[in-house]
């Protein structure tokens, strides 16, 4: 809420650790434990120095609701994300705010209707099956890498609708990786050889790719997202410029590619660690057989596995905002222009709302328990408020469709006692790319 004169004297000044590098290293290795330590030591708002700026980490679901629902329009998305990824994903939907964001979102929504999702699903399924069939010949399968390649192929098919050689797909894939990684670069200038410089070069690759294919897409149309953005209109008849389309395509393809890869890697990891859940999910998919769009949404156990995996490993672990004017949060003064961050990753492990929070238990989401209903912000892997991920339903359809086919085609396992080395420097990923033993089955 905004700061008033009567409340000003009662507000506290946030404190935090001085050693930013040590803090970051501890966060990367043991994020929940170190955040618990920070919260217990400094309170529900902790002042940190991260990536060249001061950031206020806000703990608790009430704070998350204040920041993400943002009823007072105090917290802006654009300047926060622009600081980290702006040069690489500029003018994407997540980097816009308030009326401009709403205007673009209304046009974009045309590409994510139920009818559009049905068409995307129909396009995806044959490519999912052919992609998974090739996994049988992979000598040392690493699930994260396999998912990354598959989701890029699917995104290029359902989002872009352009046939590419394997070399060109690999080039675009690497460009997205470089652009995402650049956001956490310590050196934030185009020094040759640094992640920042590679990210800027990657942006040019992506721009050239989309601008090259855009004229043909405008002429011929199609059922893919690229074509849909070319014809999308708001109720008032507004449409996107070529630059708008390229900006949104770069951002949406990145979002669909990376967050789905993370979600499926987490699902594969937890199902490998808990084979009883894997077998139960497999039985559901085998019993369902070949399913259409509505059928894949009806796979109840698979849905619960997906949600529990996203709870334990939030695809976007931290959501930054910038306060456009002075305000208060959890009893602390937040100055105008300050960065504020809410962490779904941390909040999804809060024992006050998620009993035994580190345990993999998909039944948390069963109708009898519904732990995700314990608070409005208890489960927010896609964010909240007006900036809630516009592609969340597409992501859910894609993940379910892939795992439905995967469960009917393979069984996978990891050695007893294996724990994935999760890297949380940017978006979470296993540093070893999740090696598994993959066994083909006949469903």
N, C-alpha and C positions, 0 to 999 in steps of 0.2 A: 504494500500500500504506500501511497505518497507520504512523505514525512510532513507532519504538522508541527506548529510551534509548541503545542502542549506536549507532544510526544518526543520532541527532540532531545530533551534532557535525560530521558529514560533509556535511550538507545545506547547500546554498547558498541565499542570499536572492535572489529574483528582482528584476531591475532593469528599467527601461523608460524611454521618453521622457517628458519633462515636458509638452510641448505637445500636449495631447489633441486640440485642434481641428485643428492642422496634420496630426497623425497621421491623423485621420478623413478629412480632405480628400484626403490622398495615397492612403489605402486605397480611397476611392471611385473615384479616377481610374486608379490602377495597383496593384491589390490584390496581385498576385503579386510584383511587383518590390519593393513596399514591405514586404511580409511577409518576403521574402528579406533585405532590409536589416535589419529588426528582429531576425531570427533570427541573422544574422551578427554583429550588433553586441552583442546582449544575451544570446544563448543560446537554448536550446530552450524556455524558459519566460520570457515577457515580461510585466512588470507594467504595466498600462495603466489610465487613468482614462477610463471610457466611460459616458455617460448617467447621470452622477451616482454612479457606483460604481467600485470598484477591481476589475479583471478580470485574470485570469492567462491569457494566450494560450499554449496548449500546442501545440508543433509536433512532427510526426513520427507515424508510424503506430503505434508501440508505445505512445505516450502516448494516442493515440486509442482504442486497444484497452482500456487501463486505465480510461479515463474512461467510454467508452460501454458496454463489456461489464459493467463495474462489479461484479465478482465479490464485492467486499468490502462492497457497499452503502454506499459512502462518498459517492458523487456523486448528488445529488437533482435531478430534472428540474423538479418543480413550482415551488419557490421561485425558480429561475432564470428560467423563462419567465414566471412571475407578475409578476416585476419589470418585464418589457417589455410583456406583453400581457394580464396577469391581469385588469385591470378590464374588458377587452373580450371575452375568451374564457375566463372563469373556469370552473373545474371541467370543462374539456375534458380528454380522455384524456391529452394531453401535459402537463397541469398537475397530474397525480396521480402518486403515487409508491408503490413497494413493495407491500404487501399490498392497499391500496385500489386502486392502479392495476391489479394483477393481477385483482382481483375485477371491476372494470368492463370490463377487456379481455376476460375470458372471456364476459361477456354480449354485448359488442359483436361478438365474433367470429362470432356467429350471422348477422350481416348481411353477412359477407364470405366465405361458403362458395363453393365452385365452382358449386353450383346457383344461389345468389343472383347471382353474377357473370354466369352465363348469362342470367338473367332481365334484369339490367341491360343487358347487351349487346343483347338483342332489343329492348328499349325504346329504346335509344339510336340504333340504325342509321337508322330512318326520319327522326328529328329531325336527325341528322348530314347526311343527304342533302338535306333541305329547307333546312337552314341554309346549307350550302355552295352550293346553287343560287342563293341570294340574293346571294352574293358577286359574281356576274357583273355586277351593276348598280351596284356600289360605285365611285364615280368616282375616288377616290384611296385605294386600299386600304392599310391599315396592319395588318400581320398580327397584331401583339400585341393590338390592340384587337379585331380580328375573332375571334381565339381567346378572348379574355376574354368577349365576348358569347356565343359559342357554348358555352363550358364552363359558364357560368352557366345558360343555357337547359337544357343537358343535366343539370346538377346538380339543377335544379328539377324536371325530369321524372323522373330516376332516383332522386334522393334524397328529394325532397319530394312529388312526385306531386300538385301543386296547379296548376290552370290559372290563369295570371295574365295581366293585360294587359301590353303593352309598357311602359307607364308604371310599373306596379308592379314589373316585373322590373328596370327601371332604378333604381328607388328601393332595392330590396334590394341590387342590385349596388353602388350608391354607398355603402350602409351597410357592406358588407364592405370596400370600399376604405378608407373612413375608419377602420374599426376596425383594420385591419392597419397603416396608416400611423401611427396614434397611438402605436404601440409604440416608435417611434424619436423621439418628440417630445422636444425639449430642455426645454421648459417642461412639467413633469409634474404640473400642477395644472389644474383645470377653468377656466382663464382664457378668457373668451369669445373666439372667433375662432382659438384655437390648435388644432393637430391633436389634442391630448389631449381638449379639450372636444368636438370633433367625434366622436372615438371613443366617448366616453361616450354621446353622443346616438345614435350608430349602434347601440350595444348595446341601447338601449331600443327602437329600431325593430325589431331582430331578435327580441328577446324577445316583443314584442307580436305580431309576425307568427306565430311558432311557437306561442305559447300560444293564439292565436285559432283556429288550424287543428287543434290537438291533439285536442280532444274528438271531432271528426268522424273524425279518423284512427284513434282508438281504436275507434270504433264500426264503421267500414266496412273497416278494414284495407287491404291492397293489397300489391303486389310492390315498392314503393319502400322506400328505407332508413327513412324516417320511420315507415311502418307496421311495418317489421321491428323497429325499436327498441321499438315499443309492445307487441309480442308476444314479444320476446326473453326467454329465460330461461336462467339458468346450469344446470349439471347438478344443482345443489342446489335449483333452483326459484326462485332469486332473480330479481327483475325490477327495472326502472328506475321511479323516480318521475317525475311530470310534469316536475319541475325537472331531473332527470337527463337526460331526453330532450331538453329544450330546450337545455341546456348542451352536450350532445354533438352535436346537430344544428348549432348555431351553429359549433362548432369544426370538425366534419367537413366542412361545406359550404365553409367558408373554406379548409380544407386541400385539398380536392379541386379547388376553383375556382382558387386561385392557383398551386399547384405544377404543375398540369397546364398552365396557361397559359404558365408560364415554360418548361417542358420543350418544349412545341410551338413556342414562339417561337424557342428555341434551335435546334431541328431545322429550322425554316423558314429561319433565318438561315444556318446552315452548308450546307444544301442549295442555297440561292441562291448562296452563295459558291463552292460546288463542284458545278457543274451535272452533272458526270460521275456523281457519287454520286446526284444527284436522278434522273437518267435510269435508272440501274441499279435504284433503288428503284421507279421507275414501271414498269419492265419486269416486275419481280417481282409487283407488285400487279395489273397488267393480265393477266398470265398466270394469276394465282390466280382472278380474276373475283370473283363474289359469294361471300363467305365467311361462315361462322357463327363462333361463339365460339372453337371449337377451331381453325378455319382462320386466324383473325386472329392467334392466338398462334403459328401456324406460319410467319409471315412472317419468315424468318431475317434477311435483310438489313435490313429495317425495324427489327427488334429491335436490331441492332448500331448502326444510325444513332441510335436513341433513346438507347442507353446511352452512346455516345460524346458525344452532345450534353449529356447530364446530367453526364458527366465534366467537360467543358469549362465548363459553366455549371450548377453545382449548384443545384437549386431552393431549398434552404435552405443558404446559404453558411456559416453558423456555428451550432454547437450548444452552447448554454450549460448549465452545471450549477452547483450550489452544493455545496461540501464540507460534509457534516454533522458531520465531526470532522477534526482536524488529520491531514494525510497528507503524502506525498511524491510528486512527479511529475517525471520527468526529472532526478532528483537535486536538486530544489528543494523547499523547505518550502512547503506550502500550508496556511495557517491555517484553522481551523474557521470556517465562515460565508463563506468566500471564493468569489467567482465564478470559474469556470474555463470556458474556451471551446476547443472543437476545431473546426477549419475543414475540412469536406470540400472546399470550393472550393479551398483552398490545397493540401491533401494530394493532390487529384486532378491537380495539376500537378508533383508531385515527380518529378524526372528519375531518381531511384534506382529507381522502380517503373514509370514511364511514359516510355519513351524519346521524345525530341523532343516534350515534353508539350504544346506549344501547337499542334501540327499536328492537324488533323481527320482521323482515320484509324479508321473503324469496324472495320477488320479487326483492331484490337487485341483485339476480343472474339471473334475467330474461334476455332474449336476448336484450330487449329494454334498460336495464340499465347497466348491467354487471359492477357493482362497483368493482368487484374483478379484473377487467382489468385496474383499475386506476393507477396501478404501478405493476411492475413485481413481487414484494414481498407483494402486498396488501393482498393476501390470501394464507397463507402457513401453514395450520394445520398439514401437513405431513413433514414440513421442506423444504429444498431446496438444490439444487446442487447435487453432487454425493451421498450425504447421504440422499436424499429424500427417505422416507419410501418405501422399496421394496414391502411391503404387502399392500400398499394403495388401490389397486384395489380389492384385496381379501376383505379387510375391507369394502369397499363400497358395494360389492355384498352381504356380510353377513348382514350388517345393513339394506340395502334395502329389502332383503328377509325376515328378521324378522319383519320389520315394515309393509310390505305388508300384511303378515298374521295377525299381531297384529291388524291392523286397520280394517280388515274384521271380526275380532273375538270379539273385546272389544271396549268399550268406557271408558275413564278414566278421572277423574277430581281431583282437589285439592280445598280446601276451598278458598273463596274469600280473597284476600290479602295475601295469602301464598307466602313466598319467601324461596327458599331452602337455608339451611345453608351450603354453599359451603366451603369445606376445601381445601386449596391450599398448604398444607405443602409439598406434593410430587406431584403426579398426582391428579387432582381435583376429589372430590367425595362429595356427600351430607352427612353430618354427621348424618342426620336422616334417610338416605337411601331412601328418597323420598316416603313417604306414600301417597297412592292415594285411591280413591274410584273406584273400578273396576267393570264394568257392562258388562256381556256377551250379545252379540247381534247376531242376525241371519242375515248373509249377503246374 
